[in-house]
Amino acid sequence: MKQFVILILSVIAIASANSAPKEVRIAAYEYPPYFTTENTQHLVGDIVKALNAKQSDYHFSVVHIAPNGRYDALREQGCCDAIFFEDRSWGWEHVDYAVQLTTPIYEDKERFVARKHINRGQSFFQVKGLRFGGIIGYHYPFVANEKDNRVLEEEYGIYLGHSHQVNLRMLLNGRLDLIMLADAYIRSVLMEETRSKLLLSEQHYSVHQLSAVSNPGKAISADKLEVLLSELRQTGELQQILSKHRL
């Protein structure tokens, strides 16, 4: 009888383990409005909530990482299984392990931004030798997507900060001449008072197709993510999330 009870309990334990949702850890770095530690409301968090509410096979959670730690995060021994809102050209074609991308979730564009000044117009963006402020771990095509901080600072003269907020303050204080902002940031994050002080380039510098990237050898494949995200599209939930952030 005792052995029978143990057998039944073992079967129940195995069944429970098999029915438990698989944990999927989504890497996220400071990249507002997609993700930010400055606000509890961001796109990655809202999508994770929607995915968890939509199904029970997977449980998604967000893991905060540094921008330049995203590639190690998705390695076999890394902390995460996937990352949202990435462009393939942001170094994913050079990693030494397999990655898969979904179809784009959102298309974003970037443009140069300067401080408004008397007699300063669009020709300002063509001036040589301007002091540019970037973000550590971000990619900038005009410096060949160089990621080495020392090279960016010493050879290209780029100031590297940790957030757009800091760079914006330095721009408005005259310590920087130029920064780059995504249209998503301009629409979703910038207060009108701040925006009124900025000169935005009328020309976009780059266009990004932002997808989910996964390591197929870990908890979830891009194909499965595609299915789940498609369900959010079909029900209109994904558009509701984007609209919530004015996108």
C-alpha positions in Angstrom: 0.0 0.0 0.0 2.8 2.4 0.9 4.6 1.8 -2.4 1.3 2.4 -4.2 0.8 5.7 -2.5 4.4 6.8 -3.3 3.8 5.8 -7.0 0.6 7.9 -7.1 2.3 10.9 -5.6 5.2 10.6 -8.0 2.8 10.5 -11.0 1.0 13.6 -9.6 4.3 15.4 -9.1 5.4 14.6 -12.7 2.1 15.7 -14.1 2.2 18.9 -12.2 5.7 19.6 -13.4 4.7 18.9 -17.0 1.7 21.2 -16.7 3.6 24.1 -15.1 4.2 27.0 -17.6 7.7 27.2 -19.0 9.6 30.2 -17.8 10.7 32.7 -20.5 13.0 35.5 -19.5 12.9 38.6 -21.6 16.0 40.8 -21.6 15.4 44.6 -21.5 17.7 47.5 -21.3 17.1 51.3 -20.9 15.5 52.2 -24.2 12.4 54.3 -23.5 9.5 54.0 -24.4 10.2 50.3 -25.0 11.7 49.8 -21.6 12.8 52.0 -18.7 13.5 51.7 -15.0 12.3 55.3 -14.6 8.6 54.3 -15.1 6.6 51.2 -14.4 4.7 51.7 -17.7 6.6 50.6 -20.8 6.0 48.6 -23.9 8.0 45.5 -23.0 6.2 45.2 -19.6 2.8 45.7 -21.2 3.4 43.0 -23.9 4.7 40.6 -21.2 1.5 41.1 -19.2 -0.6 40.6 -22.3 1.3 37.4 -23.3 0.9 36.0 -19.7 -2.8 36.7 -19.7 -3.3 35.2 -23.2 -2.0 31.7 -22.5 -0.6 29.3 -19.8 2.1 27.4 -21.6 4.7 30.0 -20.9 5.3 32.5 -18.1 7.1 35.6 -19.3 9.2 37.9 -17.0 11.5 40.9 -17.6 15.2 40.9 -16.7 16.9 44.3 -16.6 20.3 44.2 -18.4 22.8 46.8 -19.7 22.6 47.7 -23.4 26.0 46.1 -24.2 25.0 43.0 -22.3 22.3 41.9 -24.6 24.4 39.4 -26.6 25.7 37.6 -23.6 22.2 37.5 -22.2 20.9 35.3 -24.9 23.9 32.9 -24.9 23.3 29.3 -23.7 24.6 30.2 -20.2 23.1 33.7 -20.4 20.3 35.1 -18.1 17.6 35.4 -20.8 15.8 33.6 -23.6 14.7 36.4 -25.8 14.6 40.2 -26.2 12.0 42.5 -27.8 12.3 45.5 -30.1 15.7 44.8 -31.7 16.9 45.4 -35.3 18.9 42.6 -36.9 21.6 45.1 -37.9 22.3 45.9 -34.2 25.0 43.3 -34.0 22.8 40.1 -34.1 24.2 39.1 -37.5 27.7 38.8 -35.8 26.9 36.7 -32.7 28.6 33.3 -32.6 25.4 31.4 -31.7 22.0 30.8 -33.4 19.4 33.5 -33.1 16.0 33.8 -34.7 13.9 36.9 -35.3 10.1 37.4 -35.6 8.5 39.6 -38.1 8.8 43.2 -37.0 6.6 44.3 -34.1 7.1 48.0 -34.9 9.0 50.3 -37.3 10.8 53.2 -35.7 12.9 56.0 -37.1 15.8 58.0 -35.7 16.7 61.6 -36.3 19.3 64.1 -35.2 18.1 66.6 -32.6 19.7 70.0 -31.6 18.8 72.9 -29.3 16.7 75.6 -30.9 18.7 78.8 -31.4 18.2 82.1 -33.2 18.9 81.8 -36.9 19.6 78.1 -36.5 17.8 76.0 -39.2 18.1 72.6 -40.9 21.5 73.4 -42.3 22.9 73.2 -38.8 22.7 69.4 -39.1 25.3 69.5 -41.9 27.9 71.4 -39.9 31.1 69.5 -39.3 32.7 69.0 -35.9 29.6 69.1 -33.8 29.8 67.5 -30.3 27.5 64.4 -30.4 26.1 62.7 -27.4 25.3 59.0 -27.6 24.2 56.2 -25.2 26.6 53.4 -24.0 25.8 50.2 -25.8 23.7 51.8 -28.6 24.6 51.5 -32.3 25.3 54.5 -34.5 25.7 53.8 -38.3 27.6 57.1 -38.9 30.5 55.6 -36.9 30.1 52.1 -38.5 28.2 50.8 -35.5 31.4 50.8 -33.5 30.7 49.5 -29.9 34.0 50.1 -28.2 33.5 52.9 -25.8 37.1 54.0 -25.9 37.1 54.2 -29.7 33.9 56.2 -29.7 35.1 58.6 -27.1 38.8 59.0 -28.1 38.7 58.6 -31.9 35.3 59.9 -32.8 34.9 62.4 -29.9 31.5 61.2 -28.9 30.3 61.7 -25.4 28.7 58.5 -24.0 26.0 58.8 -21.4 23.7 56.3 -19.7 20.3 57.8 -20.6 18.5 60.1 -23.0 17.4 62.3 -20.1 21.1 63.1 -19.2 22.0 63.7 -22.8 18.9 66.0 -23.3 19.9 68.1 -20.3 23.5 68.4 -21.6 22.1 69.4 -25.0 19.8 72.1 -23.5 22.7 73.3 -21.3 24.9 73.7 -24.4 27.4 71.0 -23.4 26.4 69.0 -26.5 25.5 70.1 -30.0 23.7 67.1 -31.2 22.0 63.9 -30.0 19.9 61.3 -31.8 16.4 60.4 -30.7 13.9 57.8 -32.0 10.5 59.1 -33.1 8.9 56.7 -30.6 10.8 58.6 -27.8 9.8 62.0 -29.2 6.1 61.0 -29.4 5.8 59.0 -26.2 8.3 60.4 -23.7 9.2 64.0 -24.5 7.1 66.6 -22.7 5.8 69.4 -24.9 7.8 72.0 -22.9 11.1 70.2 -23.7 10.1 69.5 -27.3 9.5 73.2 -27.8 13.1 73.9 -27.1 14.4 71.4 -29.6 15.3 71.6 -33.3 14.4 68.3 -35.0 16.0 67.2 -38.2 13.4 67.0 -40.9 15.3 64.0 -42.4 15.4 60.7 -40.7 18.9 59.3 -40.3 17.8 55.6 -40.0 14.8 53.3 -40.1 14.6 50.2 -37.8 12.5 47.1 -38.1 12.1 46.2 -34.5 11.5 42.5 -33.9 11.7 39.9 -31.1 15.0 38.0 -31.1 15.3 34.6 -29.5 17.9 31.9 -29.0 16.0 28.8 -30.4 18.1 26.5 -28.1 16.6 28.0 -25.0 13.1 28.4 -23.6 11.2 29.6 -26.7 11.8 29.9 -30.5 11.0 32.9 -32.6 8.4 30.8 -34.4 6.5 30.3 -31.2 6.9 34.0 -30.3 5.5 34.8 -33.7 2.4 32.8 -33.1 1.8 34.4 -29.7 2.4 38.0 -31.0 0.2 37.3 -34.0 -2.6 36.5 -31.6 -2.2 39.8 -29.9 -2.2 41.5 -33.4 -5.4 39.7 -34.4 -7.3 40.7 -31.3 -6.1 44.3 -31.5 -4.4 44.1 -28.2 -0.9 44.8 -29.6 -2.2 48.0 -31.3 -3.9 49.0 -28.0 -0.6 48.7 -26.3 1.2 50.8 -28.9 -1.6 53.4 -28.8 -1.3 53.6 -25.1 2.2 54.8 -25.6 1.1 57.2 -28.4 2.7 54.9 -31.1 
